Amino acid sequence: MAVVSQALKAVYFDITKIGSSSLKETFWELDHGEPFKGRGVRRVINNLHWRLARAKLIQPRNIHEQDGYRTQIFAKAVVPDGYATFTLVRDPVARIKSAWRDKVHRNQFRWRNEEMDIDNEGLPLDPTFGQFIDHFHDYRAVSRPVRVHTTLYSWHLGPDIDFFDHVFQLEAVDEMNAFLTQRLGRPFPGQHVNKSGTSRRDTTLTPRQIDALLQITQADYTLLGDMYDIKVAESSLAV
């Protein structure tokens, strides 16, 4: 969903696996005057809480479940007059790898009660990166977190990147922070909530899997134009 920040007089178009949780929570604090309360020790009961929130029996805790902060298709966006539009992107291959590290493993599937579904499909519960690419569409079909965190950029940003006043890159995130500082009139309180950590899982890919990964991300590279070079990504994967 396009997050409308009155404090910044700007609209942020979120993309999963590109710092959207931390940015949304920061915008929440700027516009509500207090931190978003949905993390820390309370996370141990978030799974039950999420189910109850879906049934509208209690208030949601995850920032992505709050009205005005949900991750929704570009077509539902509303931009108030006079508000700047911006988004934050990253190299498409790096985003897919980040999704695999964070969302495609046994503990995540168990947390979301998807472990049996994954196993019943004959899919590895702790796949290597290559195995994930081999069964990319199968994992997306079974697991909602995998599906949500690997959606095409066009789902989030629409068909034309020129729609946006500003498109920032995660690899140069200080440029976005400087822009938001200027909009806010004081230092933007940047933060990062979801840290995947260093993974020791196997990230090697065969030539066939590299081709498959490039096919998966081709549309994203095309949309982003000269911001990222798919040939550079291909070369880095072949090392």
C-alpha positions, -999 to +999 in steps of 0.1 A: +000+000+000+011+036-006+018+049+029+007+085+032+028+104+057+014+138+068+046+146+087+067+143+055+040+154+030+051+124+010+037+090-001+060+059+002+054+030-021+066-001-002+083-031-017+088-063+004+123-072+014+136-037+009+134-023+044+096-018+043+090-029+079+114-004+094+103+024+071+066+019+079+073+018+116+093+050+114+065+067+095+040+055+120+061+071+148+064+103+129+027+106+123+013+091+156+039+106+180+048+072+195+066+040+185+046+012+169+040-014+196+042-048+180+077-063+185+100-073+213+090-101+237+054-099+224+065-115+191+064-149+207+026-148+206+023-129+173+012-160+154-019-164+175-024-127+176-022-125+138-050-151+135-072-133+159-066-100+142-075-116+108-108-125+124-111-089+137-114-101+173-084-080+185-063-052+171-034-062+148+002-058+159+022-063+127+027-029+110+017-045+077-017-053+091-025-018+101-049+003+080-029+026+059+003+005+061-007-027+044+012-041+014-013-037-015-012-036-052-001-003-069-036+002-084-051+009-050-028+038-042-041+072-036-017+102-037-030+135-021-024+167-041+010+183-034+026+151-019+059+138-032+060+101-043+090+079-036+101+043-033+132+023-024+145-004-047+173-029-047+190-052-071+163-078-080+186-108-076+197-096-042+160-092-032+152-128-042+182-141-022+171-120+008+136-135+006+151-170+005+173-164+036+145-148+057+114-167+046+123-200+031+134-223+060+120-248+084+116-224+114+096-199+092+074-226+078+067-240+113+060-204+126+033-200+099+019-235+103+030-243+068+055-271+076+032-299+067+020-282+035+056-278+023+065-314+032+034-328+015+044-311-017+078-329-015+097-296-011+127-293+011+120-275+044+155-260+044+163-257+007+196-245-007+193-213-028+195-235-059+167-258-047+146-228-040+151-215-075+144-250-089+110-249-071+104-212-070+068-212-082+060-243-060+071-225-028+052-194-039+020-215-044+022-231-010+036-203+013+020-169+017+052-152+031+072-165+002+046-153-022+043-118-006+081-113-004+088-123-040+061-103-059+072-085-090+082-049-087+054-039-111+029-052-085+042-027-060+052+002-084+030-001-114+041-003-151+062+029-153+089+039-129+086+075-142+054+078-121+076+085-091+092+118-081+120+099-065+133+064-068+161+056-043+184+026-042+190+005-011+227+004-020+227+042-017+202+046+011+218+077+025+203+096-005+168+087+007+176+096+043+188+130+031+156+135+011+134+126+041+155+148+064+149+177+041+111+169+040+109+166+078+130+196+086+152+176+111+173+144+109+152+115+097+153+087+123+165+059+101+165+024+115+165-012+104+143-038+121+144-070+101+180-082+101+185-115+084+220-120+097+248-140+081+236-172+065+257-203+063+233-220+039+244-231+004+240-202-021+258-218-050+239-221-083+244-242-114+244-225-148+208-238-153+197-223-120+214-190-128+194-189-161+162-196-141+169-169-116+175-144-143+142-153-160+125-149-127+139-114-122+140-102-159+108-082-156+121-064-126+153-054-143+134-042-173+111-020-152+140-005-133+158+004-166+194+015-162+193+015-124+206-021-124+223-042-150+212-078-153+245-087-170+263-075-139+241-097-118+247-127-141+285-122-138+283-120-100+263-152-099+288-171-121+317-164-097 
